[in-house]
């Protein structure tokens, strides 16, 4: 009977030792995962920390470029009108010159 108790005790001790070893391994793995997550969080923060300011700066730049584009578009329309008038004037001048040459004696 004593032998059975000792064997059962030894088996329980081995089982507890195995469970303790598994828990220790799990703790080690969880510690590594936690360290990795902390590192990822720090790197993400370092990369994205300045993002809001950069986005705001980009939005301001885009707004300014759109304003300049509208102004340039207006100037382009005016230049096209002027060139159209000059072309019309040139065409009229050529026709006038042709008509004057025909009627010159």
Backbone as CSV, one residue per row, in Angstrom:
resi,resn,N_x,N_y,N_z,CA_x,CA_y,CA_z,C_x,C_y,C_z
1,UNK,0.810,-1.180,0.000,0.000,0.000,0.000,0.867,1.262,0.000
2,UNK,1.928,1.225,0.761,2.842,2.351,0.821,3.458,2.591,-0.545
3,UNK,3.738,1.562,-1.272,4.331,1.684,-2.600,3.350,2.368,-3.552
4,UNK,2.098,2.018,-3.475,1.083,2.631,-4.333,0.984,4.115,-4.020
5,UNK,0.992,4.498,-2.761,0.910,5.907,-2.358,2.132,6.654,-2.860
6,UNK,3.301,6.065,-2.737,4.531,6.716,-3.206,4.501,6.880,-4.727
7,UNK,4.044,5.871,-5.439,3.983,5.959,-6.900,2.970,7.025,-7.331
8,UNK,1.797,7.040,-6.679,0.785,8.052,-6.990,1.328,9.433,-6.666
9,UNK,2.015,9.571,-5.538,2.622,10.849,-5.148,3.659,11.284,-6.178
10,UNK,4.485,10.354,-6.637,5.509,10.659,-7.637,4.855,11.093,-8.948
11,UNK,3.784,10.401,-9.341,3.082,10.769,-10.575,2.455,12.157,-10.451
12,UNK,1.866,12.433,-9.289,1.285,13.767,-9.063,2.388,14.823,-9.099
13,UNK,3.526,14.542,-8.498,4.650,15.482,-8.487,5.155,15.718,-9.908
14,UNK,5.275,14.633,-10.706,5.726,14.784,-12.096,4.709,15.587,-12.915
15,UNK,3.428,15.325,-12.688,2.385,16.073,-13.384,2.452,17.557,-13.013
16,UNK,2.626,17.841,-11.739,2.733,19.240,-11.292,3.988,19.895,-11.853
17,UNK,5.092,19.138,-11.917,6.325,19.663,-12.497,6.125,19.984,-13.977
18,UNK,5.430,19.095,-14.708,5.154,19.317,-16.127,4.269,20.557,-16.315
19,UNK,3.232,20.690,-15.493,2.343,21.853,-15.584,3.113,23.129,-15.260
20,UNK,3.977,23.104,-14.260,4.786,24.275,-13.899,5.719,24.653,-15.050
21,UNK,6.309,23.640,-15.683,7.207,23.906,-16.811,6.432,24.532,-17.976
22,UNK,5.225,24.056,-18.259,4.394,24.614,-19.324,3.983,26.054,-19.003
23,UNK,3.645,26.309,-17.751,3.279,27.664,-17.338,4.477,28.591,-17.474
24,UNK,5.664,28.103,-17.093,6.883,28.911,-17.217,7.158,29.222,-18.686
25,UNK,7.003,28.251,-19.583,7.188,28.485,-21.016,6.161,29.475,-21.552
26,UNK,4.917,29.335,-21.110,3.863,30.252,-21.534,4.166,31.668,-21.069
27,UNK,4.653,31.815,-19.836,5.015,33.142,-19.317,6.121,33.751,-20.156
28,UNK,7.100,32.932,-20.537,8.214,33.422,-21.349,7.715,33.864,-22.733
29,UNK,6.853,33.088,-23.340,6.302,33.445,-24.650,5.472,34.720,-24.546
30,UNK,4.647,34.817,-23.504,3.828,36.016,-23.321,4.693,37.251,-23.068
31,UNK,5.785,37.087,-22.360,6.699,38.206,-22.126,7.312,38.668,-23.448
32,UNK,7.695,37.717,-24.310,8.252,38.080,-25.616,7.211,38.790,-26.481
33,UNK,5.984,38.302,-26.449,4.907,38.939,-27.206,4.668,40.353,-26.692
34,UNK,4.667,40.519,-25.382,4.463,41.852,-24.795,5.587,42.796,-25.202
35,UNK,6.828,42.315,-25.164,7.961,43.151,-25.583,7.839,43.545,-27.052
36,UNK,7.437,42.592,-27.872,7.260,42.888,-29.301,6.163,43.912,-29.512
37,UNK,5.050,43.761,-28.808,3.951,44.720,-28.939,4.356,46.115,-28.475
38,UNK,5.123,46.184,-27.413,5.608,47.486,-26.934,6.513,48.122,-27.978
39,UNK,7.388,47.322,-28.563,8.276,47.831,-29.608,7.487,48.320,-30.822
40,UNK,6.488,47.547,-31.219,5.653,47.945,-32.356,4.919,49.238,-32.035
41,UNK,4.398,49.351,-30.833,3.676,50.568,-30.439,4.601,51.776,-30.458
42,UNK,5.817,51.629,-29.965,6.779,52.745,-29.966,7.133,53.157,-31.391
43,UNK,7.380,52.168,-32.246,7.735,52.485,-33.629,6.566,53.138,-34.364
44,UNK,5.364,52.638,-34.129,4.185,53.226,-34.751,3.994,54.661,-34.267
45,UNK,4.173,54.891,-33.006,4.047,56.238,-32.469,5.095,57.161,-33.092
46,UNK,6.331,56.651,-33.198,7.401,57.471,-33.776,7.090,57.841,-35.221
47,UNK,6.511,56.913,-35.959,6.209,57.174,-37.364,5.003,58.094,-37.505
48,UNK,3.964,57.857,-36.727,2.705,58.585,-36.908,2.560,59.817,-36.027
49,UNK,3.516,60.060,-35.145,3.399,61.186,-34.212,3.249,62.517,-34.950
50,UNK,4.007,62.714,-36.001,3.947,63.984,-36.733,2.916,64.005,-37.838
51,UNK,2.168,62.938,-38.013,1.224,62.848,-39.125,0.146,63.929,-39.098
52,UNK,-0.492,64.225,-37.966,-1.540,65.255,-38.003,-1.019,66.606,-38.488
53,UNK,0.141,67.007,-38.017,0.704,68.283,-38.466,1.045,68.242,-39.947
54,UNK,1.580,67.119,-40.404,1.916,66.992,-41.820,0.656,67.019,-42.679
55,UNK,-0.404,66.394,-42.215,-1.663,66.394,-42.967,-2.227,67.810,-43.043
56,UNK,-2.199,68.524,-41.933,-2.695,69.905,-41.918,-1.864,70.769,-42.853
57,UNK,-0.561,70.602,-42.815,0.323,71.368,-43.693,0.038,71.042,-45.158
58,UNK,-0.187,69.777,-45.450,-0.523,69.375,-46.813,-1.847,69.957,-47.267
59,UNK,-2.820,69.983,-46.366,-4.120,70.560,-46.717,-3.980,72.045,-47.011
60,UNK,-3.185,72.742,-46.219,-2.966,74.172,-46.471,-2.302,74.381,-47.827
61,UNK,-1.291,73.564,-48.100,-0.598,73.666,-49.388,-1.529,73.382,-50.550
62,UNK,-2.378,72.389,-50.403,-3.333,72.054,-51.454,-4.319,73.191,-51.665
63,UNK,-4.789,73.766,-50.576,-5.724,74.900,-50.669,-5.068,76.067,-51.400
64,UNK,-3.801,76.341,-51.066,-3.075,77.442,-51.704,-2.871,77.153,-53.195
65,UNK,-2.534,75.902,-53.521,-2.344,75.548,-54.926,-3.642,75.673,-55.715
66,UNK,-4.756,75.282,-55.112,-6.038,75.419,-55.797,-6.374,76.884,-56.051
67,UNK,-6.062,77.736,-55.079,-6.300,79.168,-55.231,-5.442,79.717,-56.364
68,UNK,-4.174,79.346,-56.385,-3.278,79.800,-57.453,-3.743,79.270,-58.804
69,UNK,-4.214,78.034,-58.826,-4.690,77.448,-60.074,-5.887,78.227,-60.611
70,UNK,-6.814,78.595,-59.722,-7.972,79.393,-60.155,-7.517,80.735,-60.723
71,UNK,-6.538,81.372,-60.049,-6.036,82.649,-60.547,-5.363,82.477,-61.906
72,UNK,-4.573,81.432,-62.050,-3.913,81.186,-63.327,-4.919,80.845,-64.419
73,UNK,-5.978,80.143,-64.046,-7.006,79.807,-65.016,-7.686,81.083,-65.520
74,UNK,-7.947,82.018,-64.620,-8.528,83.298,-65.006,-7.571,84.054,-65.923
75,UNK,-6.299,84.069,-65.575,-5.304,84.752,-66.419,-5.204,84.093,-67.791
76,UNK,-5.292,82.772,-67.819,-5.237,82.045,-69.084,-6.435,82.405,-69.952
77,UNK,-7.616,82.496,-69.356,-8.805,82.878,-70.120,-8.639,84.281,-70.701
78,UNK,-8.103,85.185,-69.905,-7.883,86.548,-70.396,-6.865,86.546,-71.534
79,UNK,-5.792,85.784,-71.369,-4.774,85.717,-72.414,-5.356,85.111,-73.688
80,UNK,-6.198,84.090,-73.552,-6.849,83.492,-74.726,-7.762,84.502,-75.410
81,UNK,-8.470,85.320,-74.625,-9.330,86.342,-75.207,-8.501,87.376,-75.963
82,UNK,-7.408,87.793,-75.351,-6.534,88.779,-76.000,-5.963,88.196,-77.287
83,UNK,-5.484,86.959,-77.235,-4.938,86.328,-78.432,-6.016,86.147,-79.499
84,UNK,-7.233,85.833,-79.070,-8.339,85.729,-80.021,-8.618,87.055,-80.699
85,UNK,-8.604,88.131,-79.908,-8.821,89.459,-80.486,-7.682,89.835,-81.429
86,UNK,-6.462,89.519,-81.029,-5.318,89.807,-81.907,-5.415,89.018,-83.211
87,UNK,-5.822,87.768,-83.108,-5.987,86.940,-84.299,-7.084,87.500,-85.189
88,UNK,-8.173,87.912,-84.581,-9.267,88.512,-85.340,-8.806,89.802,-86.010
89,UNK,-8.067,90.603,-85.260,-7.524,91.843,-85.822,-6.560,91.562,-86.964
90,UNK,-5.740,90.546,-86.807,-4.784,90.186,-87.853,-5.532,89.718,-89.104
91,UNK,-6.556,88.920,-88.897,-7.355,88.447,-90.039,-8.028,89.627,-90.729
92,UNK,-8.597,90.520,-89.954,-9.254,91.703,-90.520,-8.231,92.567,-91.256
93,UNK,-7.063,92.719,-90.710,-6.007,93.525,-91.343,-5.586,92.905,-92.666
94,UNK,-5.463,91.586,-92.704,-5.090,90.908,-93.955,-6.168,91.100,-95.018
95,UNK,-7.431,90.950,-94.600,-8.522,91.136,-95.551,-8.566,92.574,-96.061
96,UNK,-8.332,93.510,-95.150,-8.326,94.920,-95.535,-7.200,95.172,-96.513
97,UNK,-6.037,94.607,-96.225,-4.892,94.794,-97.120,-5.179,94.189,-98.481
98,UNK,-5.845,93.055,-98.521,-6.175,92.402,-99.779,-7.182,93.240,-100.552
99,UNK,-8.171,93.757,-99.865,-9.193,94.580,-100.505,-8.570,95.866,-101.013
100,UNK,-7.690,96.473,-100.242,-7.047,97.736,-100.648,-6.185,97.489,-101.877
101,UNK,-5.471,96.376,-101.947,-4.617,96.076,-103.092,-5.449,95.854,-104.349
102,UNK,-6.603,95.268,-104.188,-7.462,94.999,-105.360,-7.987,96.302,-105.957
103,UNK,-8.307,97.240,-105.098,-8.896,98.482,-105.581,-7.867,99.561,-105.882
104,UNK,-6.630,99.319,-105.682,-5.586,100.288,-106.015,-5.369,100.263,-107.535
105,UNK,-5.296,101.419,-108.089,-5.061,101.463,-109.550,-3.636,101.205,-109.937
